[in-house]
Amino acid sequence: MAGHVLVGADGSESSLEAVSVAAREARERGLGLRIVHAFVWPHMRAAGLAAAAQALREQADTVVTTAVEHARAAEPDLADVEGEVVTGEALTVLTARSKEADLVVVGSRGLGAFTGLLIGSVAVYLAAHAECPVLVVRGRADADGLIAVAVDSSGDARAAVEAAFGEAERRGTGLLALHVWNTWSAEGPDHHGALSPLVSNISELRKQAGQTLTDALAPGLAAHPHISVERRLLEGRVRPVLIEASKEARMIVVGARGRGGFKGLIMGSVSQALLHHADCPVLVVRGGAEHHG
């Protein structure tokens, strides 16, 4: 079903927080909300276990009912709210359902269907495989501030910039555009894993970094000329710089993969570092996703 925000519920406090955020995102986008509890049913063919199976089913139904009530209490004006118990492993179910969603929202911790899965397992998997952007609720879920976006020249970063302008538009706030650069050459580590020589012309490298930021923002500025954009060229290591910047943002948007400032860094490094350590919610966007909110 198209035109909705998808959120997984497992009965934990973290997932209820994610449900609240998902309900708000659905209201702000004018979309419906779909709450899913995925559960792998144990084999209970032996005599006398029917009652136990029924109890598990009732527990799953309670998780969904509670989540739906929580969403309606959080956003009373959101009329289109549905909940469902789905047979299957949580990540598989959410990934499959993401094909019909505009946004997937997940919490930073969980119980039940997410038992044993750290934030890196749930969020990184979905960010790598979901067919729409993934919003991970962590840090200051109700944070104020600008929408921050990590910028480089990759396709995913361009999609992230587009999504960030959309988030700023919906919230009536400005945009904080971040491009991290350093004095290592753009080629990064060579095929033997050794670092490339230091770039001698620092002023030229800084100029190139500024042009990368300008080029990446141009389409968004053309489409949203009324949105105020603060640009920052930051020198240093990408991950700690972005994590520090998240302390003043209400949300940070990042592409699943990148190059330039992110060259060689895949989902398991920059994006996963933000998913573990950012001080605000993290929106991960893939360039190949059909929907960008």
C-alpha positions in Angstrom: 0.0 0.0 0.0 1.6 3.3 -1.1 1.5 6.6 0.7 2.4 5.6 4.2 5.0 5.6 6.9 6.0 2.1 8.1 7.2 1.4 11.7 8.1 -1.8 13.5 6.7 -2.5 16.9 7.9 -5.1 19.4 6.5 -3.9 22.7 9.7 -2.1 23.9 9.9 1.5 25.1 12.2 2.2 22.2 9.7 0.9 19.7 6.9 3.0 21.2 9.1 6.0 20.9 9.6 5.1 17.3 5.8 4.8 16.8 5.3 8.3 18.2 7.9 9.7 15.8 6.5 7.7 12.9 3.0 9.1 13.7 4.4 12.6 13.7 6.2 12.0 10.4 3.0 10.6 8.9 1.0 13.6 9.9 3.6 16.1 8.7 3.8 14.3 5.3 0.0 13.8 5.0 0.4 10.1 4.9 -1.0 7.1 6.7 0.7 5.0 9.3 1.3 1.3 9.2 2.5 -0.5 12.3 3.9 -4.0 11.9 4.8 -6.6 14.5 6.8 -9.4 12.9 6.9 -12.7 14.7 8.4 -16.1 13.9 5.9 -18.6 15.3 7.5 -21.6 17.0 6.4 -25.1 16.0 3.8 -26.3 18.5 2.4 -29.5 17.0 2.7 -31.5 20.2 -0.5 -32.1 22.2 -1.2 -29.6 25.0 0.6 -26.7 23.4 -2.3 -25.1 21.7 -2.9 -22.9 24.7 0.6 -21.7 24.7 0.4 -20.9 21.0 -2.9 -18.9 21.6 -1.1 -17.0 24.4 1.7 -16.0 22.1 -0.8 -14.9 19.5 -2.7 -12.8 22.1 0.6 -11.2 23.2 1.4 -10.3 19.6 -2.0 -8.8 19.1 -1.5 -6.8 22.3 1.8 -5.4 21.1 0.0 -4.1 17.9 -3.1 -2.8 19.8 -0.9 -0.9 22.3 1.2 0.6 19.5 -1.9 1.7 17.6 -3.3 3.3 20.7 0.0 5.0 21.4 0.1 6.4 17.9 -3.4 7.8 18.1 -2.7 9.4 21.5 0.5 11.0 20.2 -1.2 12.3 17.0 -5.0 12.5 17.5 -5.5 14.2 14.1 -3.9 11.3 12.3 -6.9 9.3 11.1 -5.2 6.6 8.9 -3.5 4.3 11.4 -3.4 0.5 10.9 -1.6 -2.3 12.8 -0.8 -5.8 11.8 0.8 -9.0 13.1 2.9 -10.5 10.3 4.5 -13.9 10.3 8.2 -13.7 9.5 11.6 -12.4 10.6 11.5 -8.7 11.5 14.2 -7.4 9.1 12.8 -9.5 6.2 9.3 -8.3 6.8 10.3 -4.6 7.1 12.5 -4.7 4.1 9.7 -6.3 2.0 7.1 -3.8 3.2 9.5 -0.9 2.5 8.8 -1.4 -1.2 5.3 0.1 -0.6 6.3 2.8 2.0 7.6 6.4 1.8 9.6 6.1 5.0 10.6 3.4 7.5 11.0 4.4 11.1 12.9 2.2 13.6 13.9 2.6 17.2 17.5 2.4 18.6 16.8 -0.6 20.8 14.2 -3.3 21.0 12.8 -6.5 22.5 10.8 -9.3 21.1 11.3 -9.6 17.4 14.5 -7.5 17.7 16.1 -9.4 20.5 19.8 -9.7 20.1 19.9 -7.1 17.3 21.9 -4.0 18.0 21.2 -0.7 16.3 23.8 -1.5 13.7 22.2 -4.7 12.8 18.6 -3.3 12.4 19.3 0.1 11.0 22.3 -0.7 8.8 20.5 -3.6 7.3 17.4 -1.6 6.5 19.4 1.4 5.3 21.3 -0.9 2.9 18.2 -2.9 1.6 15.1 -0.8 2.2 13.3 0.7 -0.8 12.8 4.0 0.9 14.6 6.3 3.4 15.1 4.9 6.9 14.7 7.1 10.0 16.4 5.8 13.1 15.1 7.4 16.3 18.0 8.0 18.7 19.5 10.8 20.8 17.3 13.8 21.3 14.1 12.6 19.4 12.4 16.0 20.1 15.5 18.1 19.4 15.3 21.6 18.1 17.7 23.1 15.6 18.4 22.9 11.9 18.2 19.9 9.6 21.8 18.8 9.1 22.9 17.0 6.0 26.2 15.4 5.2 27.3 16.4 1.6 29.7 15.0 -0.9 29.6 14.3 -4.6 28.0 10.9 -4.6 24.6 9.9 -5.8 23.4 9.0 -2.4 24.5 12.3 -1.0 22.6 14.1 -3.7 19.5 12.1 -2.7 20.3 13.0 1.0 20.4 16.7 0.1 17.1 16.5 -1.7 15.6 14.7 1.3 17.1 17.2 3.7 15.5 20.2 1.9 12.2 18.3 2.1 12.6 17.8 5.8 13.4 21.5 6.3 10.4 22.5 4.2 8.0 20.4 6.3 9.4 21.7 9.6 9.7 25.3 8.6 13.4 25.4 9.6 16.7 26.0 8.0 19.4 23.6 6.7 22.9 23.0 7.9 25.0 21.6 5.0 28.2 19.9 6.1 31.1 18.9 3.9 34.1 17.3 5.7 37.5 17.5 4.0 41.1 16.8 5.0 44.6 17.1 3.7 44.8 13.5 2.3 44.4 13.2 -1.5 41.0 12.5 -2.9 42.3 9.0 -3.9 42.4 7.9 -0.3 44.0 4.6 0.6 45.7 2.7 -2.2 45.0 -0.9 -3.1 47.5 -2.0 -0.5 45.7 -0.1 2.2 48.4 2.5 2.7 47.4 6.2 2.9 48.1 8.3 -0.2 50.6 11.2 0.1 49.5 14.5 1.8 48.1 17.1 -0.6 50.6 20.0 -0.8 48.2 22.6 -2.1 45.8 23.0 0.8 44.1 26.1 -0.6 43.2 24.3 -3.8 41.8 21.3 -1.8 39.7 23.7 0.3 38.5 25.4 -2.9 37.5 22.0 -4.4 35.7 21.2 -1.2 33.8 24.4 -1.3 32.8 23.7 -5.0 31.6 20.3 -4.0 29.3 21.8 -1.4 28.1 24.5 -3.8 27.3 22.0 -6.6 25.5 19.6 -4.3 23.3 22.3 -2.9 22.4 24.0 -6.2 19.4 21.8 -7.2 17.8 22.1 -3.7 18.4 25.9 -3.5 16.7 26.2 -6.9 13.7 24.2 -5.8 13.5 25.8 -2.3 14.9 29.3 -2.6 13.2 30.4 0.6 15.0 27.9 2.8 17.9 29.4 4.7 21.1 27.3 4.3 24.1 27.5 6.6 27.2 26.0 4.8 30.1 24.6 6.7 33.4 23.3 5.4 34.9 21.3 8.2 38.4 19.9 8.2 39.0 16.6 10.0 37.9 13.0 10.2 34.5 12.5 8.8 32.8 10.4 11.5 33.8 12.4 14.6 33.1 15.7 12.9 29.6 14.6 11.8 28.8 13.1 15.3 29.8 16.4 16.9 27.6 18.4 14.4 24.6 16.2 15.4 24.6 17.8 18.8 23.1 21.0 17.4 20.7 19.4 14.9 17.2 18.2 15.1 17.9 15.5 12.5 21.0 14.6 10.5 20.5 13.3 6.9 23.2 11.1 5.3 23.6 9.0 2.2 24.0 5.3 2.7 27.3 5.5 0.7 29.5 8.3 -0.4 32.7 9.4 -2.1 35.0 12.4 -1.9 34.9 13.2 1.8 33.4 9.7 2.3 35.5 7.8 -0.2 36.0 4.2 0.8 33.5 4.6 3.6 30.4 2.3 3.3 27.3 1.8 5.5 29.3 0.1 8.2 31.5 3.2 8.9 30.1 6.7 8.5 26.4 5.9 8.6 26.8 3.2 11.2 28.9 5.6 13.3 26.0 8.1 13.2 23.5 5.4 14.0 25.4 4.5 17.1 26.6 7.9 18.3 24.6 10.7 16.8 22.8 13.0 19.3 19.7 13.3 17.2 17.6 11.1 14.8 19.4 9.9 11.7 17.7 9.7 8.3 19.6 7.4 5.9 18.9 7.8 2.2 20.0 5.7 -0.7 20.2 7.2 -4.2 18.4 4.2 -5.7 15.4 4.5 -3.4 12.1 5.2 -5.2 10.7 7.4 -2.5 12.5 10.3 -0.8 9.8 11.6 1.4 
